Amino acid sequence: MINHKTEIGDLVYIPSQVLLTNHKTFIKTDKPINVVYLGKKSVEAHVFYNGSSWWVNRDKIYNVKE
């Protein structure tokens, strides 16, 4: 899970079989992916993936270790 030090523009990791939504449609990751972190709400994180912005459960994303 991401931590409080995660900043906008950081690279984060999403494992396979995680749902992403843009509040009109859903997609499920078929393999692990790295995405750009754009911010958060109470239980969701805003990320940039495949040319679009998406929302994902904050418990399902992880910081990329340096």
OpenMM code with the backbone's topology and positions (N, CA, C; nanometers):
from openmm import Vec3, app, unit

residues = "MET ILE ASN HIS LYS THR GLU ILE GLY ASP LEU VAL TYR ILE PRO SER GLN VAL LEU LEU THR ASN HIS LYS THR PHE ILE LYS THR ASP LYS PRO ILE ASN VAL VAL TYR LEU GLY LYS LYS SER VAL GLU ALA HIS VAL PHE TYR ASN GLY SER SER TRP TRP VAL ASN ARG ASP LYS ILE TYR ASN VAL LYS GLU".split()
positions = [
    Vec3(0.0848, -0.1168, 0.0000),
    Vec3(0.0000, 0.0000, 0.0000),
    Vec3(0.0894, 0.1232, 0.0000),
    Vec3(0.0431, 0.2308, -0.0646),
    Vec3(0.1232, 0.3528, -0.0688),
    Vec3(0.1321, 0.4141, 0.0707),
    Vec3(0.2352, 0.4945, 0.0920),
    Vec3(0.2503, 0.5578, 0.2222),
    Vec3(0.2264, 0.7081, 0.2126),
    Vec3(0.2357, 0.7755, 0.3255),
    Vec3(0.2073, 0.9195, 0.3304),
    Vec3(0.3124, 1.0034, 0.2579),
    Vec3(0.4265, 0.9446, 0.2238),
    Vec3(0.5321, 1.0166, 0.1534),
    Vec3(0.5136, 1.0148, 0.0014),
    Vec3(0.4157, 0.9417, -0.0480),
    Vec3(0.3916, 0.9341, -0.1918),
    Vec3(0.3448, 1.0702, -0.2419),
    Vec3(0.4116, 1.1202, -0.3454),
    Vec3(0.3808, 1.2524, -0.3990),
    Vec3(0.3281, 1.2418, -0.5418),
    Vec3(0.2561, 1.3449, -0.5834),
    Vec3(0.2068, 1.3518, -0.7198),
    Vec3(0.3253, 1.3427, -0.8153),
    Vec3(0.3142, 1.2582, -0.9159),
    Vec3(0.4207, 1.2374, -1.0132),
    Vec3(0.5072, 1.1163, -0.9838),
    Vec3(0.4935, 1.0569, -0.8639),
    Vec3(0.5706, 0.9373, -0.8299),
    Vec3(0.5210, 0.8173, -0.9109),
    Vec3(0.6118, 0.7262, -0.9365),
    Vec3(0.5775, 0.6008, -1.0023),
    Vec3(0.5288, 0.5034, -0.8956),
    Vec3(0.4146, 0.4397, -0.9190),
    Vec3(0.3610, 0.3394, -0.8267),
    Vec3(0.3328, 0.2103, -0.9026),
    Vec3(0.3253, 0.1019, -0.8282),
    Vec3(0.3101, -0.0328, -0.8823),
    Vec3(0.1698, -0.0839, -0.8527),
    Vec3(0.1050, -0.1428, -0.9531),
    Vec3(-0.0255, -0.2069, -0.9361),
    Vec3(-0.0115, -0.3526, -0.9806),
    Vec3(-0.0413, -0.4487, -0.8923),
    Vec3(-0.0324, -0.5901, -0.9299),
    Vec3(-0.1385, -0.6292, -1.0330),
    Vec3(-0.1312, -0.7506, -1.0818),
    Vec3(-0.2317, -0.8013, -1.1746),
    Vec3(-0.3637, -0.8250, -1.1017),
    Vec3(-0.4714, -0.8301, -1.1783),
    Vec3(-0.6065, -0.8587, -1.1301),
    Vec3(-0.6629, -0.7510, -1.0370),
    Vec3(-0.6240, -0.6249, -1.0607),
    Vec3(-0.6752, -0.5113, -0.9831),
    Vec3(-0.7669, -0.4289, -1.0735),
    Vec3(-0.8815, -0.3866, -1.0186),
    Vec3(-0.9766, -0.3072, -1.0952),
    Vec3(-0.9397, -0.1596, -1.0934),
    Vec3(-0.9454, -0.0969, -1.2110),
    Vec3(-0.9302, 0.0468, -1.2276),
    Vec3(-1.0602, 0.0979, -1.2868),
    Vec3(-1.0998, 0.2200, -1.2486),
    Vec3(-1.2225, 0.2773, -1.3017),
    Vec3(-1.2016, 0.4243, -1.3362),
    Vec3(-1.2757, 0.4703, -1.4354),
    Vec3(-1.2807, 0.6137, -1.4628),
    Vec3(-1.4222, 0.6635, -1.4323),
    Vec3(-1.4969, 0.5874, -1.3563),
    Vec3(-1.6344, 0.6115, -1.3130),
    Vec3(-1.7355, 0.5995, -1.4272),
    Vec3(-1.6900, 0.5550, -1.5432),
    Vec3(-1.7802, 0.5203, -1.6537),
    Vec3(-1.7586, 0.3764, -1.6962),
    Vec3(-1.6362, 0.3305, -1.6820),
    Vec3(-1.6009, 0.1945, -1.7212),
    Vec3(-1.4963, 0.1398, -1.6245),
    Vec3(-1.4827, 0.0090, -1.6253),
    Vec3(-1.3844, -0.0592, -1.5417),
    Vec3(-1.2906, -0.1396, -1.6305),
    Vec3(-1.1651, -0.1510, -1.5864),
    Vec3(-1.0721, -0.2445, -1.6490),
    Vec3(-1.0019, -0.3198, -1.5371),
    Vec3(-0.9573, -0.4400, -1.5674),
    Vec3(-0.8818, -0.5201, -1.4714),
    Vec3(-0.7430, -0.5422, -1.5302),
    Vec3(-0.6406, -0.5177, -1.4502),
    Vec3(-0.5047, -0.5365, -1.4983),
    Vec3(-0.4792, -0.6853, -1.5215),
    Vec3(-0.4259, -0.7184, -1.6374),
    Vec3(-0.3966, -0.8590, -1.6669),
    Vec3(-0.2526, -0.8950, -1.6319),
    Vec3(-0.1706, -0.7942, -1.6033),
    Vec3(-0.0333, -0.8148, -1.5592),
    Vec3(0.0049, -0.6973, -1.4691),
    Vec3(0.1085, -0.7102, -1.3885),
    Vec3(0.1514, -0.5979, -1.3045),
    Vec3(0.1909, -0.4781, -1.3911),
    Vec3(0.1603, -0.3577, -1.3422),
    Vec3(0.1900, -0.2363, -1.4184),
    Vec3(0.2491, -0.1296, -1.3270),
    Vec3(0.3244, -0.0385, -1.3859),
    Vec3(0.3700, 0.0824, -1.3180),
    Vec3(0.2915, 0.1983, -1.3768),
    Vec3(0.2418, 0.2861, -1.2898),
    Vec3(0.1623, 0.4005, -1.3317),
    Vec3(0.2105, 0.5243, -1.2574),
    Vec3(0.1681, 0.6411, -1.3032),
    Vec3(0.2033, 0.7672, -1.2381),
    Vec3(0.0919, 0.8044, -1.1401),
    Vec3(0.1315, 0.8370, -1.0191),
    Vec3(0.0387, 0.8751, -0.9130),
    Vec3(-0.0035, 1.0208, -0.9316),
    Vec3(-0.1357, 1.0466, -0.9326),
    Vec3(-0.1878, 1.1815, -0.9549),
    Vec3(-0.2570, 1.2415, -0.8335),
    Vec3(-0.2767, 1.1656, -0.7282),
    Vec3(-0.3429, 1.2174, -0.6091),
    Vec3(-0.4303, 1.1113, -0.5454),
    Vec3(-0.5110, 1.1546, -0.4464),
    Vec3(-0.5929, 1.0561, -0.3752),
    Vec3(-0.7214, 1.1182, -0.3231),
    Vec3(-0.8164, 1.0306, -0.2963),
    Vec3(-0.9382, 1.0605, -0.2215),
    Vec3(-0.9295, 0.9767, -0.0953),
    Vec3(-1.0388, 0.9629, -0.0244),
    Vec3(-1.0358, 0.8888, 0.1014),
    Vec3(-0.9937, 0.7424, 0.0837),
    Vec3(-1.0493, 0.6725, -0.0148),
    Vec3(-1.0146, 0.5309, -0.0331),
    Vec3(-0.9601, 0.4994, -0.1718),
    Vec3(-0.9544, 0.6005, -0.2582),
    Vec3(-0.9080, 0.5787, -0.3948),
    Vec3(-0.7851, 0.6642, -0.4254),
    Vec3(-0.7032, 0.6122, -0.5163),
    Vec3(-0.5896, 0.6884, -0.5674),
    Vec3(-0.6149, 0.7183, -0.7141),
    Vec3(-0.5753, 0.8352, -0.7567),
    Vec3(-0.5890, 0.8782, -0.8953),
    Vec3(-0.4566, 0.8491, -0.9639),
    Vec3(-0.4589, 0.7745, -1.0752),
    Vec3(-0.3366, 0.7356, -1.1452),
    Vec3(-0.3508, 0.7604, -1.2950),
    Vec3(-0.2371, 0.7706, -1.3620),
    Vec3(-0.2337, 0.7857, -1.5070),
    Vec3(-0.1839, 0.6549, -1.5663),
    Vec3(-0.2670, 0.5926, -1.6510),
    Vec3(-0.2340, 0.4634, -1.7104),
    Vec3(-0.2833, 0.4590, -1.8543),
    Vec3(-0.1974, 0.4189, -1.9451),
    Vec3(-0.2345, 0.3965, -2.0847),
    Vec3(-0.3028, 0.5187, -2.1485),
    Vec3(-0.2507, 0.6376, -2.1179),
    Vec3(-0.3010, 0.7592, -2.1800),
    Vec3(-0.4246, 0.8197, -2.1174),
    Vec3(-0.4723, 0.7642, -2.0057),
    Vec3(-0.5940, 0.8143, -1.9402),
    Vec3(-0.5766, 0.8161, -1.7895),
    Vec3(-0.6622, 0.8919, -1.7228),
    Vec3(-0.6599, 0.8909, -1.5768),
    Vec3(-0.7636, 0.7916, -1.5242),
    Vec3(-0.7266, 0.7235, -1.4159),
    Vec3(-0.8093, 0.6185, -1.3576),
    Vec3(-0.8070, 0.6306, -1.2056),
    Vec3(-0.9048, 0.5676, -1.1421),
    Vec3(-0.9101, 0.5572, -0.9963),
    Vec3(-0.8923, 0.4110, -0.9576),
    Vec3(-0.8193, 0.3885, -0.8491),
    Vec3(-0.7936, 0.2537, -0.8002),
    Vec3(-0.7940, 0.2565, -0.6474),
    Vec3(-0.8348, 0.1469, -0.5855),
    Vec3(-0.8346, 0.1366, -0.4403),
    Vec3(-0.6926, 0.1583, -0.3885),
    Vec3(-0.6754, 0.2484, -0.2920),
    Vec3(-0.5413, 0.2805, -0.2393),
    Vec3(-0.4728, 0.1600, -0.1757),
    Vec3(-0.5485, 0.0632, -0.1285),
    Vec3(-0.4895, -0.0570, -0.0681),
    Vec3(-0.4286, -0.1500, -0.1720),
    Vec3(-0.4530, -0.1256, -0.2997),
    Vec3(-0.4065, -0.2144, -0.4062),
    Vec3(-0.2844, -0.1613, -0.4801),
    Vec3(-0.2323, -0.0439, -0.4405),
    Vec3(-0.1141, 0.0092, -0.5094),
    Vec3(0.0015, 0.0228, -0.4107),
    Vec3(0.1232, 0.0179, -0.4661),
    Vec3(0.2427, 0.0153, -0.3837),
    Vec3(0.3467, 0.1120, -0.4393),
    Vec3(0.4269, 0.1680, -0.3485),
    Vec3(0.5385, 0.2518, -0.3914),
    Vec3(0.6413, 0.1678, -0.4633),
    Vec3(0.7041, 0.2255, -0.5654),
    Vec3(0.8144, 0.1599, -0.6354),
    Vec3(0.9395, 0.1900, -0.5546),
    Vec3(1.0110, 0.0862, -0.5137),
    Vec3(1.1324, 0.1070, -0.4344),
    Vec3(1.2432, 0.1601, -0.5213),
    Vec3(1.3184, 0.2514, -0.4667),
    Vec3(1.4298, 0.3123, -0.5406),
    Vec3(1.5540, 0.2271, -0.5307),
] * unit.nanometer
topology = app.Topology()
chain = topology.addChain("A")
for resn in residues:
    res = topology.addResidue(resn, chain)
    for name in ("N", "CA", "C"):
        topology.addAtom(name, app.Element.getBySymbol(name[0]), res)
